[in-house]
Every structure is written in C-alpha cells, then in structure tokens.
Amino acid sequence: MAHLFEPFKIREVSFRNRIAMSPMCQYSSTNGFANDWHLVHLASRAVGGAGLIITEAAAVEPRGRITPQDLGIWSDEHIEYLAKIVGLIHNFGAVAGIQLAHAGRKASTAKPSKGGKALDESQEGWRPVVSSSAIAFHKDSPVPQALTIEGIQQLIQAFVRAAQRSLQAGFKIIEIHAAHGYLLHQFLSPLVNQRQDDYGGSFENRTRLLREIVTAVREVWPQTYPLFVRISATDWVDKGWDIEQSITLSQQLKSLGVDLIDCSSGGIIPGINIPVKSGYQTQFAQHIRQEANIPTGAVGLITSPEQADKIIHNGVADIVLLGRELLRNPYWPHLAAKQLGYDKHWPVQYDRAWL
C-alpha cells in the first residue's frame, strides 16, 4: 500500500507526495484580485513541501463571492497575478490547483472577522443573490432569486470561462466547489432545491447542473490535466443529501471525466449538530473510494503525521488535504517526513544545521 510520501500521478500530472493544501478563504482581495498576501500564503506552503497547493475558492462571477474580499477569476485581468503565483508554486516543486466556486444564497456577507452577517448594497454587498430556489439561508439572510433556465446556462458558461482563464494562468488542477452549502450544493440538496423543472425534484434533476458544468469544463480543460470535485458527502440531516447519493453522484462524475472526489460535509443549513472530532470525515472518503471506485481526498481535523500516513496506507483515501495544520505550520510536510522516517530534504537554503 502507498504511504504519505510516495509520489502520486493522475493523468499526466505527478505529485511529489500525498499532501495537499486545502482551499481556505483569505478574505484579502480587492475586486477579486490576488495580491502579495496570496503569493506568500500559497508559495510558502509549496516551499514547505506539500505536493498540491489549491487556492481558496475563486468566484466565477462577482455575485458568486461569499464576501467582497473573496478571490475571483471572472475577468481576464485576474490572470496575470495568479500566473505569477502559479509559477512560484511550480518552481518550488508543488502542483498548483484552483478551486472554482459560486456562493449562491450564501453570498454578500461580511468576512468572518467582521461578523459574517449579510451585507446590503450600502455595505459593499450586492443584490440579488441567487440559488436553486427562493429560500434564504437563515432569517437574517436575503431571499435569493431562483436561477432561471437562461441563468443556469449563463452560470455554466461562467465556469467554462473561469476554467479557460485558469489554464492561461498555468494551473494544472481545477477543483469545482459543490460543497459546504454553496450554489452547486444548493442544487444537490433536497433541503434547498424545491424546483419543479429539469433541475429539481429527482436525484437526476438535482445533480444535473453539476454534471453539466463538469461536462462543459472537461471539454475545455486539457485531457492531460486532472479535474477534482469537492462535495459535502452528507448534510447531517434526515431527508437531506447523504452518503448514498454521494456515491452514486461520484460514479456519474467519474464517467464524465472527474478524477478525484474531495470529500467534505455539511454547510447546507445553519444550526446542525455535527459530530466534529479528529478525522470525522475520513469515513466518507473511504466509502466513496471503495464503492464508486474513484480516487478520493480526505479532509477534516487531520493533524498528526501518523494519522495522515495511516489514511493513505490503509486505503482510506489517495490524498490528505490539510487546512488548519498548514496554517499553523507551513513546513508541516517536512517535519512529518522527518518524524515518519522518510528521506525528505529541506530546501537547501534551510540548512539542516539549523533544524
């Protein structure tokens, strides 16, 4: 069986290990532009030894941002600085990926450090926000507009154009964000999707938009480059989205050219009691990997090198995605390699005499 520091290859892209940096919003952009903060934040984790660096969610259109400070890729002008960051990530031995996203009804909020509440137009927010159905996220959120069929087709093209810009910027991985209660999850979950047309009701209808986006993106994304999808494997609520639907969806996505399912959970409605504990979501990665026969990524309070190595060695997942641990320590992969006894070399600039 593989271990954490064994190389991994998907299509024609090779990763030096099984450690990925999970997408984490930085709330540091102006008009969607990446800047020096993003450069240091992302490139330092490449220096730190991760095999894959995935940007925070990049909005495919302005109204798809969670906050006014979110990263974006809805304009050709966003490409230049992203390309600079990608070049550094690749120069430092990691693979650069980008997460393409749309917040849907969870858009137009203040960043967490400012309370995270809904913003109106007088507070840098925007209207309308959109969703699968006209159901607000919570009582203080705006009621979204349900996307029309024409709006859905425009959304698909927004993802396609974002994928084309991602290619121009030099990214080798795209991850489509269909988790955490954002727009594509709002179509998947029967808790939110109450449409009566071809995009609502049955499982096939609720998954239609994601499948159409995947198909359209795969057509413009090189066959040599991988395509990931992040899903919430369960809503943690009866009659919501669940692991069985996730397995079926993953099988379908594999047939459409998706190469890996990034297995998270929750986020569709507020106030849910989720049994959070160390590694609490890895079970979803294991079920989907085994039953849908597709590579998976495990996430969720993975903290120790031994824990991460065991996930790979036991066939639970093909990669581990670290968030908080890489925020605390950009050099976690190097220290993990040392702790696990792998011959992993620090950058020559950081001489071992200092470590």
VOGU-3710 file (C-alpha; in Angstrom, 3 decimals, decimal comma):
1> mahlfepfki> 0,000/0,000/0,000  1,034/3,589/-0,559  2,330/5,892/2,139  2,073/9,633/2,676  5,363/10,430/0,939  5,017/8,169/-2,062  4,531/10,045/-5,355  1,085/10,102/-6,916  0,099/10,586/-10,553  -3,271/11,494/-12,044
11> revsfrnria> -3,452/11,656/-15,824  -0,148/13,313/-16,770  0,314/15,324/-13,567  2,675/13,958/-10,918  2,664/14,952/-7,236  5,732/14,537/-5,055  3,621/13,258/-2,151  0,023/12,757/-0,987  -0,256/16,017/0,970  -2,491/18,778/-0,405
21> mspmcqysst> -3,231/22,225/0,925  -6,989/22,554/1,277  -8,709/25,648/-0,130  -9,023/28,278/2,610  -10,579/31,693/2,047  -8,249/34,561/2,938  -10,725/37,441/2,556  -7,869/39,605/1,316  -8,783/40,525/-2,258  -9,982/43,759/-3,797
31> ngfandwhlv> -12,311/43,272/-6,764  -11,278/39,618/-6,877  -7,587/40,245/-7,466  -4,853/38,111/-5,935  -2,056/40,077/-4,303  1,164/39,723/-2,317  -0,663/38,107/0,604  -1,871/35,276/-1,629  1,586/34,917/-3,125  3,262/34,469/0,260
41> hlasravgga> 0,427/32,361/1,679  0,398/29,875/-1,208  4,055/29,808/-2,254  5,279/29,332/1,329  3,330/26,071/1,569  4,986/24,917/-1,643  8,377/25,664/-0,070  7,037/23,806/2,963  6,819/20,573/0,998  3,148/19,974/0,131
51> gliiteaaav> 2,538/18,112/-3,110  -0,547/20,085/-4,173  -1,486/23,679/-3,365  -5,128/24,622/-4,016  -6,170/28,265/-3,911  -9,094/29,474/-1,912  -12,468/29,500/-3,650  -12,237/31,718/-6,726  -15,604/33,165/-7,721  -16,629/32,624/-11,340
61> eprgritpqd> -18,701/35,821/-11,295  -18,799/38,826/-8,947  -22,107/37,877/-7,318  -20,638/34,432/-6,606  -18,308/35,774/-3,901  -19,020/34,954/-0,278  -17,646/38,350/0,782  -16,498/41,469/-1,083  -12,924/40,399/-0,238  -13,057/36,994/-1,971
71> lgiwsdehie> -10,701/35,883/-4,727  -12,145/35,956/-8,235  -11,471/34,677/-11,713  -14,351/36,254/-13,631  -12,103/38,626/-15,580  -9,091/38,202/-17,846  -7,417/40,859/-15,716  -7,247/38,380/-12,830  -4,923/36,089/-14,776  -1,648/37,995/-14,569
81> ylakivglih> -1,056/37,903/-10,820  -2,439/34,388/-10,474  0,084/33,298/-13,104  2,890/34,780/-11,018  1,757/32,750/-8,013  1,393/29,575/-10,075  4,924/29,988/-11,408  6,335/30,167/-7,895  4,361/27,131/-6,712  5,662/25,077/-9,619
91> nfgavagiql> 9,214/26,358/-9,187  9,130/25,166/-5,582  8,126/21,640/-6,565  4,381/21,565/-5,858  1,430/21,433/-8,258  -0,868/24,469/-8,409  -4,630/23,980/-8,320  -7,533/26,390/-8,236  -10,989/25,936/-6,755  -13,788/27,394/-8,897
101> ahagrkasta> -16,816/28,408/-6,892  -20,095/30,274/-6,590  -21,578/31,103/-3,185  -25,214/31,272/-4,300  -27,504/32,253/-1,424  -24,540/32,409/0,987  -23,075/35,366/-0,950  -22,836/39,041/0,006  -21,758/38,652/3,613  -19,158/40,346/5,766
111> kpskggkald> -15,909/38,451/6,247  -15,759/36,369/9,443  -13,535/38,860/11,261  -16,312/41,432/10,745  -19,097/39,157/11,972  -20,105/37,351/8,768  -23,563/38,923/8,555  -25,405/39,686/5,336  -24,392/42,908/3,597  -26,672/45,098/1,506
121> esqegwrpvv> -25,663/47,457/-1,288  -24,836/50,257/1,154  -22,274/47,998/2,859  -20,337/46,747/-0,209  -22,840/43,939/-0,681  -24,993/43,215/-3,726  -28,408/42,090/-4,807  -29,736/39,821/-5,985  -28,130/36,730/-4,590  -29,180/33,566/-6,420
131> sssaiafhkd> -29,889/29,954/-5,598  -31,706/26,862/-6,798  -34,862/28,092/-5,050  -36,068/31,260/-3,344  -35,186/30,105/0,182  -32,981/32,234/2,438  -30,049/30,641/4,264  -31,281/31,962/7,619  -33,718/34,593/8,914  -31,224/37,448/8,532
141> spvpqaltie> -30,162/36,476/5,002  -31,699/37,898/1,832  -34,199/35,749/-0,030  -32,369/34,657/-3,182  -33,694/34,660/-6,686  -34,177/31,190/-8,121  -31,997/30,896/-11,204  -33,909/30,757/-14,460  -33,001/28,253/-17,160  -31,263/31,094/-19,009
151> giqqliqafv> -29,414/31,997/-15,808  -28,306/28,395/-15,383  -26,867/28,332/-18,883  -25,031/31,594/-18,206  -23,652/30,094/-14,997  -22,316/27,069/-16,854  -20,517/29,370/-19,254  -19,092/31,343/-16,333  -17,464/28,135/-15,063  -16,172/27,376/-18,553
161> raaqrslqag> -14,611/30,823/-18,946  -13,094/30,539/-15,453  -11,571/27,190/-16,437  -10,082/28,737/-19,573  -8,571/31,562/-17,522  -7,223/29,008/-15,044  -5,437/27,273/-17,898  -3,993/30,575/-19,102  -2,709/31,242/-15,587  -0,884/27,910/-15,626
171> fkiieihaah> -2,898/25,873/-13,135  -2,737/22,103/-13,596  -5,690/21,186/-11,363  -9,218/22,531/-11,255  -11,481/21,709/-8,332  -15,169/22,512/-8,754  -16,693/23,515/-5,420  -20,002/21,692/-4,899  -19,864/21,530/-1,094  -20,452/23,499/2,118
181> gyllhqflsp> -23,867/24,861/1,217  -22,693/26,960/-1,733  -24,552/27,222/-5,023  -23,920/23,810/-6,575  -24,659/22,132/-3,229  -27,865/24,198/-3,134  -28,928/22,367/-6,283  -27,855/18,950/-4,988  -29,618/19,057/-1,619  -33,381/18,453/-1,404
191> lvnqrqddyg> -33,344/20,640/1,718  -32,872/23,686/-0,502  -33,747/22,633/-4,046  -37,527/22,818/-4,424  -37,590/23,422/-8,164  -40,288/21,875/-10,340  -38,304/21,841/-13,594  -35,484/19,693/-15,015  -33,119/20,938/-12,297  -35,201/19,945/-9,283
201> gsfenrtrll> -37,041/17,063/-7,691  -35,397/13,756/-8,546  -31,786/12,855/-7,896  -31,059/13,035/-11,627  -32,532/16,506/-11,841  -30,834/17,856/-8,706  -27,440/16,647/-9,935  -27,981/17,872/-13,489  -26,334/21,290/-13,079  -23,147/19,873/-11,565
211> reivtavrev> -22,949/17,213/-14,256  -23,442/19,824/-16,983  -20,744/22,056/-15,502  -18,324/19,132/-15,241  -19,022/18,145/-18,840  -18,552/21,694/-20,112  -15,374/22,296/-18,097  -13,891/18,953/-19,112  -14,328/19,955/-22,771  -12,024/22,978/-22,354
221> wpqtyplfvr> -9,700/21,528/-19,719  -6,768/19,524/-21,176  -7,170/15,767/-21,117  -3,694/15,574/-19,584  -4,789/17,608/-16,532  -6,940/16,321/-13,641  -10,351/17,615/-12,640  -11,485/17,389/-9,000  -14,889/17,999/-7,411  -15,402/18,848/-3,736
231> isatdwvdkg> -18,700/17,639/-2,309  -20,386/17,584/1,051  -20,862/13,837/1,405  -23,742/14,379/3,836  -25,903/17,230/5,077  -26,020/15,555/8,515  -29,832/15,937/8,361  -32,593/13,412/7,702  -34,046/13,708/4,193  -31,041/15,756/3,091
241> wdieqsitls> -28,133/14,890/0,843  -26,401/11,738/2,099  -23,519/9,336/1,522  -25,554/7,008/-0,692  -26,377/9,862/-3,083  -22,738/10,959/-2,916  -21,552/7,512/-4,004  -23,952/7,465/-6,961  -23,005/11,007/-7,940  -19,307/10,145/-7,735
251> qqlkslgvdl> -19,817/7,209/-10,076  -21,500/9,510/-12,564  -18,833/12,193/-12,237  -16,116/9,608/-12,869  -17,779/8,686/-16,161  -17,754/12,388/-17,117  -14,015/12,775/-16,580  -13,682/13,707/-12,903  -10,507/12,238/-11,432  -10,887/12,751/-7,673
261> idcssggiip> -13,639/13,492/-5,164  -12,645/15,808/-2,313  -14,878/14,537/0,493  -16,100/17,115/2,991  -19,547/17,504/4,604  -22,206/19,860/5,912  -22,864/23,551/5,386  -26,256/23,481/3,688  -28,316/24,843/6,586  -27,288/26,527/9,853
271> ginipvksgy> -27,585/25,108/13,345  -26,798/21,466/12,591  -25,101/19,440/15,320  -22,154/17,848/13,502  -20,131/15,266/15,477  -16,820/17,018/14,954  -13,758/15,077/16,090  -10,359/14,164/14,747  -10,708/12,641/11,275  -14,514/12,686/11,473
281> qtqfaqhirq> -14,942/12,989/7,689  -12,424/10,397/6,522  -15,113/7,702/6,527  -16,765/9,432/3,573  -13,584/9,358/1,538  -13,224/5,647/2,238  -16,815/4,767/1,297  -16,713/6,750/-1,943  -13,273/5,413/-2,885  -14,349/1,818/-2,373
291> eaniptgavg> -17,906/1,923/-3,680  -17,592/4,448/-6,518  -14,111/3,222/-7,493  -12,686/6,710/-7,815  -9,710/8,369/-6,058  -10,659/10,492/-3,073  -9,239/13,162/-0,815  -9,739/13,028/2,947  -10,274/16,188/4,996  -11,305/17,188/8,495
301> litspeqadk> -9,084/17,678/11,551  -6,219/15,616/10,213  -3,357/16,791/12,400  -0,602/14,262/13,042  1,830/12,711/10,560  0,950/9,235/11,816  -2,756/9,870/11,266  -2,203/11,178/7,727  0,140/8,318/6,831  -2,353/5,750/8,131
311> iihngvadiv> -5,123/7,234/5,965  -3,038/6,639/2,863  -1,530/3,309/3,926  -4,929/1,819/4,850  -6,521/2,839/1,553  -8,940/5,295/3,158  -8,057/7,981/0,600  -5,472/8,792/-2,058  -4,515/12,218/-0,733  -4,995/14,112/2,517
321> llgrellrnp> -5,974/17,769/2,429  -4,713/19,830/5,337  -6,118/23,196/6,328  -5,542/24,401/9,852  -2,344/22,397/10,289  -0,766/24,128/7,291  -1,892/27,497/8,628  -0,182/26,738/11,915  2,939/25,358/10,261  3,700/25,839/6,548
331> ywphlaakql> 6,543/23,323/6,928  4,376/20,518/8,308  5,242/18,185/5,375  8,995/18,459/6,015  8,571/17,852/9,737  6,168/14,968/9,057  8,692/13,330/6,744  11,367/13,576/9,409  9,016/12,179/12,067  7,943/9,276/9,846
341> gydkhwpvqy> 11,485/8,434/8,828  11,309/9,399/5,165  14,311/10,777/3,329  12,778/14,172/2,673  15,134/17,052/2,007  14,538/20,559/3,282  15,201/23,418/0,866  18,926/23,942/0,556  18,502/27,474/1,906  17,318/25,984/5,225
351> drawl> 20,447/24,091/6,114  19,863/21,076/8,357  22,313/22,542/10,844  19,596/24,986/11,803  16,885/22,345/12,282
//
